[in-house]
Amino acid sequence: MSNLSLNVGVSNMPKEYATRSSQAAPPPQQEATRLAQALRESGFQWQETSNTDHSLSTNNISDLEAMLLTSTTTDVGTKAANSGVVSQELLVDLKSKFRKMFISSYGNIFSHNRLLAKVAEWMVGNVMEHLALMGMSLEELEGLKAQVRTDLIHQNKSAMEQVIYDETMLEIIG
């Protein structure tokens, strides 16, 4: 065993996790059959269009799912045309999710629980950054903040009215 300058012991003994297993590898025919079955289950298969060209065909998968599952395309025009629709749908969906997250987190900033309030401040900062990157203006963000504040004030007033009602009922009954 040798020591490094950082007082760390290094051993050249073989590791148990690096030893070969006693099981033999499956025959190549079984491996090919297993891979072919996996391709059929995924819905993607390679088809030979000519001697040198191959294309990826999708069975039982819509074009949108195929585009989301693949990472590369060969035709830049096709990719740009298809990804524009998907990216707009994703952008709208992400914007609405971030907007909901912003509203709930901004409401938690005013919590009496200090830890919850601090985590909410951190969340609001992150979500604001993402919303700004997605094109939401500062006026829209301020509008959301004002909406949350008015909702919280309304909830507070409703809670106080309920407390006053309960106290009045206790005086009458009590």
C-alpha positions in Angstrom: 0.0 0.0 0.0 1.4 3.4 -0.9 0.6 6.8 0.6 0.0 9.9 -1.4 0.9 13.4 -0.2 -2.7 13.9 1.0 -2.3 11.0 3.5 -4.6 8.8 1.4 -3.9 5.1 1.2 -4.0 3.6 -2.3 -4.3 -0.1 -2.7 -3.7 -2.0 -5.9 -5.7 -5.0 -4.8 -8.5 -6.0 -7.2 -11.9 -4.6 -6.3 -14.9 -6.9 -5.9 -17.1 -4.8 -8.1 -14.6 -5.0 -10.9 -14.4 -8.8 -11.1 -16.1 -10.7 -13.9 -19.4 -12.4 -13.1 -19.5 -16.2 -13.5 -22.5 -16.0 -15.9 -21.7 -16.4 -19.5 -22.8 -13.7 -22.0 -25.9 -14.6 -24.0 -25.3 -16.0 -27.5 -25.2 -13.3 -30.2 -28.5 -14.6 -31.7 -30.4 -14.1 -28.4 -28.8 -10.7 -28.0 -29.9 -9.6 -31.5 -33.4 -11.0 -30.8 -33.6 -9.0 -27.6 -32.5 -5.8 -29.3 -35.0 -6.3 -32.1 -37.7 -6.8 -29.5 -36.7 -3.6 -27.7 -36.8 -1.7 -31.0 -40.3 -2.9 -31.7 -41.5 -1.9 -28.2 -40.0 1.6 -28.5 -41.7 2.1 -31.9 -38.6 3.1 -33.8 -37.0 1.0 -36.5 -34.4 1.6 -39.1 -35.4 1.0 -42.7 -33.1 0.8 -45.6 -34.1 3.2 -48.4 -31.2 2.5 -50.7 -27.8 0.9 -50.5 -26.3 3.7 -48.5 -29.3 5.5 -47.0 -31.2 4.5 -43.9 -34.1 6.2 -42.3 -35.8 5.9 -39.0 -39.4 4.9 -39.2 -41.9 5.3 -36.3 -44.6 2.8 -35.8 -47.4 3.5 -33.4 -46.0 7.0 -32.5 -47.4 10.3 -33.6 -45.1 12.8 -35.4 -45.1 15.1 -32.3 -44.0 12.2 -30.0 -41.4 11.1 -32.5 -40.0 14.7 -32.7 -39.9 14.9 -28.9 -38.2 11.5 -28.5 -35.5 12.1 -31.1 -32.6 14.4 -30.5 -31.4 15.0 -34.1 -32.8 15.5 -37.5 -31.2 15.6 -40.9 -33.3 18.3 -42.5 -32.9 21.7 -40.8 -36.0 23.1 -42.5 -38.2 20.2 -41.2 -36.8 20.6 -37.7 -37.4 24.4 -37.7 -41.0 24.0 -39.0 -41.9 21.3 -36.5 -40.1 22.7 -33.5 -41.8 26.1 -33.9 -45.2 24.7 -33.1 -44.0 22.5 -30.2 -41.8 25.2 -28.7 -44.7 27.7 -28.7 -46.9 25.1 -27.0 -44.2 24.3 -24.5 -43.5 28.0 -23.9 -47.2 28.8 -23.2 -47.4 25.8 -20.9 -44.2 26.7 -19.0 -45.3 30.3 -18.7 -48.6 29.3 -17.1 -46.9 26.9 -14.7 -44.3 29.5 -13.7 -47.1 32.0 -13.3 -48.9 29.7 -10.9 -45.7 29.0 -9.0 -45.0 32.7 -8.8 -48.4 33.5 -7.4 -48.2 30.8 -4.7 -44.6 31.6 -3.8 -45.3 35.3 -3.6 -48.2 34.7 -1.3 -46.0 32.6 1.0 -43.5 35.5 1.4 -45.9 37.1 3.9 -46.1 33.9 6.0 -45.5 34.1 9.7 -43.2 31.0 9.3 -39.8 32.5 8.7 -38.3 29.5 7.0 -41.3 29.3 4.6 -41.0 33.0 3.9 -37.3 32.8 3.1 -37.8 29.8 0.8 -40.6 31.6 -0.9 -38.4 34.6 -1.5 -35.8 32.4 -3.1 -38.5 30.8 -5.3 -39.9 34.1 -6.3 -36.5 35.3 -7.4 -35.9 32.2 -9.5 -39.3 32.1 -11.0 -39.2 35.9 -11.8 -35.9 35.2 -13.7 -37.4 32.4 -15.7 -40.6 34.5 -16.5 -38.4 37.4 -17.6 -36.4 35.2 -19.8 -39.7 33.9 -21.4 -40.7 37.4 -22.3 -42.9 38.5 -19.4 -42.7 42.2 -18.8 -42.0 43.9 -15.5 -45.5 45.5 -15.6 -47.1 42.0 -15.8 -45.0 40.8 -12.9 -46.0 43.8 -10.8 -49.7 43.2 -11.8 -49.4 39.6 -10.5 -47.9 40.9 -7.2 -50.7 43.4 -6.8 -53.3 40.7 -7.5 -51.7 38.4 -4.8 -51.6 41.2 -2.3 -55.3 42.1 -2.8 -56.2 38.4 -2.6 -54.3 38.1 0.7 -55.9 41.3 2.1 -59.3 39.9 1.1 -58.6 36.6 2.8 -57.4 38.5 5.9 -60.5 40.6 6.1 -62.7 37.5 5.6 -60.9 35.7 8.5 -61.3 38.8 10.7 -65.0 39.0 9.9 -65.4 35.3 10.8 -63.6 35.9 14.2 -65.9 38.9 14.9 -68.9 36.8 14.0 -67.8 34.0 16.3 -67.2 36.4 19.2 -70.6 37.9 18.7 -72.2 34.5 18.7 -70.3 33.5 21.9 -71.6 36.7 23.6 -75.2 35.9 22.6 -75.1 32.3 23.5 -72.6 32.3 26.2 
